[in-house]
Amino acid sequence: MKRSLILNCAVICALSAGSAFAQTIPPGGSLYNPPPPAPPPPPRIYVPEIPKMDAVPTQPSVRSGRSSFGDRVSRCLDEGAAAGLNQADRSTYSRSCANLRD
């Protein structure tokens, strides 16, 4: 009797354990999981222009929107002289003025 009870318990546990531990995800996923994002577009491939052997090379024009530091100092010294500042005051004014200007 004891053997049949143990055997019956083992069979019941084996049958119920198979369904309790099996978790399957249906095709198409869950309603609670959002779909994966779309893949990004492929990168644009840029092919540079090939220079011709007979063509004259063009020089790139470099224009700075800002004047040089020396030009700014000269302009600030001129402004200080026009304002009637002495030499010591002009040098102080030109240092602070040149650093603030474009």
Residue, then its C-alpha position, 0 to 999 in steps of 0.5 A: m500500500k505504501r508503494s502504490l501511494i508513493l507511486n501515485c504521488a510521483v505520477i501526479c507530481a510528474l504530470s502537474a510539474g510538466s505543465a507548471f514549468a512550461q512557459t511558451i511565448p506565442p508567435g507574434g509576442s505578447l500584447y504587453n511587449p512593444p514591437p522592436p523599433a524599425p532599423p535606422p536607414p543605411p548610411r549615405i555613401y559619399v564619393p568625392e569628386i576625382p580631380k582631373m589631370d588637366a584641370v587647374p587646381t582651385q585654392p580654397s578661400v579662407r575668410s575669417g569673420r574675425s579680425s586679427f588680434g593685432d588689428r583689434v589692438s591697433r583699432c583700440l589704441d586709436e580709439g583710446a587716443a581719440a578719447g584723450l587717454n594718456q599712454a598708460d591708460r591707452s595700453t590698459y584700455s587696448r588690452s581689455c578692448a581687444n579681448l572683448r571685440d570680434 
